[in-house]
Amino acid sequence: MEQRGAGRGKAGRPRPDHEIDLYSTPGGTRAVGNPVRRTILAALRERERTFEELVVLAGRAKSTISVHLQDLAAAGVIGSRPDPEDSRRKIFSLTGDLVASVSPEERVADDLAAYAGMYRPGSGDPNAFYRLAFRTIRVALMQEGVLLDPLLTRSGEWLGEELYPAVADPDTGAFCTNIARFWEEHRLGRTEVAETEPLVLLVYDCFECVDLPVTGKPACAFDSGILRALFSRHYGRQAEAVETRCYSMGSDHCRFEIVVDE
């Protein structure tokens, strides 16, 4: 989709002032850097939209939005269907998923060498090296401004579906106890229920973020995906695990609020 040309800078690096979203599509991964197209796709990630809605949200002329929609459809990122209330109109939707974003403004400057020093051979924790490897890869990507949260969330959802039979229980209290036991046995952190209405889980020593740089933003996309899948299966309807506190936000624990669709 994005045309190559002079002035783009070093191969493999975005321009300093350029943000890119990566979408998976039936035809492969597509990079979207145009800010108007990114606005359109962000709106479609929320729900389907009519052409008129996208014009208003993007704040551009109808002819401009029409061209962008044609290009996005040709790239396989979006699709459309006739409006059942008016066959002359179309309703647009995503045909792919947001995989990652590349943003120079999100780069962190932490020294990767500091992470190697965190590993202590012979510590008795067989998972220590693998947690270190996970965090090192994550920080290496963060240094380049690569944000994998969407992909991590989807991966977590898949894992949560696989994990559910091992922790399932019709009683919510017992279900949370099973989750806490699994987290502790696998050295993923210490989990406790802080509130029940709404359900709030706290995670201490979270494997995903405890040693990540402090960015002021939540970083547990993988955990959020796991919990989303677990509680969606438990309640039999869509649930979200909204992270409101995180080690990467400067907190001493992670906090997830479980929000269930009515």
SVG drawing of the C-alpha trace seen along z (x, -y; Angstrom):
<svg xmlns="http://www.w3.org/2000/svg" viewBox="-35 -18 60 47">
<polyline fill="none" stroke="black" stroke-width="0.4" points="0.0,0.0 2.7,-2.5 4.7,-3.7 8.5,-3.6 10.4,-6.7 13.3,-8.9 13.6,-10.4 12.2,-7.5 15.4,-7.1 17.2,-3.9 15.7,-0.7 13.6,1.0 13.1,-2.2 10.1,-4.5 10.7,-8.2 11.1,-10.0 7.7,-11.7 5.8,-8.8 3.5,-6.3 2.6,-3.0 -0.2,-0.5 0.3,3.1 -2.8,5.1 -3.2,8.8 -5.4,9.5 -6.4,12.6 -3.7,11.6 -0.9,10.9 0.3,8.1 -0.4,4.5 1.3,1.4 -0.9,-1.7 0.9,-5.0 -1.5,-7.6 -3.1,-9.4 -6.5,-9.6 -6.5,-5.9 -5.4,-5.2 -8.3,-7.3 -10.7,-5.4 -9.4,-2.0 -9.4,-3.1 -13.1,-3.9 -13.8,-0.5 -12.0,1.3 -14.8,0.0 -17.7,1.1 -19.0,1.1 -19.5,-2.4 -21.4,-4.0 -19.6,-6.1 -21.2,-9.3 -20.0,-8.4 -16.5,-7.9 -16.6,-11.3 -17.6,-13.0 -15.0,-11.1 -12.1,-11.7 -13.0,-15.4 -12.2,-15.2 -14.1,-15.7 -16.3,-12.9 -14.2,-12.5 -11.1,-12.1 -12.6,-9.5 -14.0,-7.6 -10.4,-7.3 -9.0,-6.1 -11.8,-3.5 -11.2,-2.2 -7.4,-1.8 -8.0,-0.1 -10.5,2.3 -8.1,3.1 -5.4,3.9 -7.8,6.3 -7.9,4.3 -11.6,3.4 -14.8,4.8 -18.3,3.6 -21.9,4.7 -25.1,3.1 -27.0,1.2 -30.2,3.2 -32.2,0.0 -30.9,-1.6 -29.2,0.6 -27.6,-2.5 -25.4,-2.9 -22.6,-0.7 -21.6,0.3 -17.8,0.7 -16.0,3.1 -12.5,4.5 -11.5,7.7 -8.2,7.9 -6.9,7.3 -4.5,4.7 -1.3,6.6 1.1,3.9 2.0,0.2 5.3,-1.5 5.6,-4.9 8.9,-6.8 7.3,-8.7 6.8,-5.4 10.5,-4.4 12.1,-3.8 15.8,-4.2 16.3,-1.5 19.6,0.4 19.1,4.0 22.3,4.9 20.6,4.3 18.1,7.1 20.9,9.7 22.1,8.9 18.7,9.9 19.3,13.5 20.9,15.5 21.9,19.1 21.1,21.6 18.3,19.5 16.1,22.6 13.4,21.0 13.3,23.1 11.2,20.4 13.4,17.4 15.3,17.6 12.2,17.8 10.6,14.8 13.8,12.9 13.8,13.8 10.2,12.7 10.9,9.3 14.1,8.8 12.4,9.3 9.5,7.0 12.0,4.2 14.0,4.6 10.8,3.9 9.9,1.0 13.3,-0.5 12.3,-0.7 8.8,-2.0 7.2,1.3 4.0,1.9 2.7,5.5 -0.2,5.1 -2.9,6.2 -1.0,9.3 -0.2,10.1 -3.9,9.8 -4.9,12.1 -2.3,14.6 -3.4,14.4 -7.0,15.0 -5.9,18.2 -4.0,19.4 -6.9,18.5 -9.2,20.7 -6.7,23.6 -6.3,22.9 -10.0,22.7 -10.7,26.4 -7.8,26.6 -9.3,23.8 -13.1,24.0 -15.6,23.9 -19.2,22.7 -18.7,20.9 -16.9,17.5 -15.0,17.6 -13.7,21.1 -12.9,20.1 -10.8,17.2 -9.0,19.4 -8.1,21.8 -6.7,19.0 -4.7,17.8 -3.3,21.3 -2.4,21.7 -0.6,18.3 1.4,19.2 2.3,22.7 3.6,21.4 5.4,18.4 3.2,16.0 2.5,13.8 0.4,13.8 -3.2,13.1 -6.0,12.1 -9.5,10.8 -9.8,7.2 -13.5,6.6 -16.4,8.6 -18.9,5.9 -17.4,5.4 -14.9,8.2 -11.3,6.9 -8.2,9.0 -4.8,7.8 -1.6,9.4 1.7,9.0 5.1,9.9 3.5,10.0 5.7,12.0 4.7,9.9 5.6,6.4 7.3,6.4 10.7,5.5 9.5,3.5 10.4,-0.2 7.9,-2.6 6.1,-4.2 3.0,-5.5 0.8,-3.1 -0.5,0.5 1.6,3.2 -0.1,6.5 -1.8,7.1 -1.0,10.8 -2.5,11.2 -5.5,9.1 -6.1,11.5 -5.9,14.6 -8.3,13.1 -10.7,11.9 -11.0,15.4 -11.2,17.1 -14.0,14.9 -15.9,14.8 -16.0,18.6 -16.9,18.5 -19.8,16.0 -21.0,17.3 -20.8,13.8 -18.2,11.3 -16.0,10.1 -13.1,7.6 -10.2,7.4 -9.5,3.7 -6.1,3.0 -6.1,-0.2 -2.8,0.2 0.4,1.8 4.1,1.9 4.8,0.0 2.6,-2.7 4.7,-3.0 2.4,-0.8 3.5,2.1 0.9,4.4 -1.4,4.9 -5.1,4.3 -7.7,5.9 -11.4,5.0 -13.6,7.6 -16.3,6.0 -19.0,8.3 -21.5,7.4 -25.1,7.2"/>
</svg>
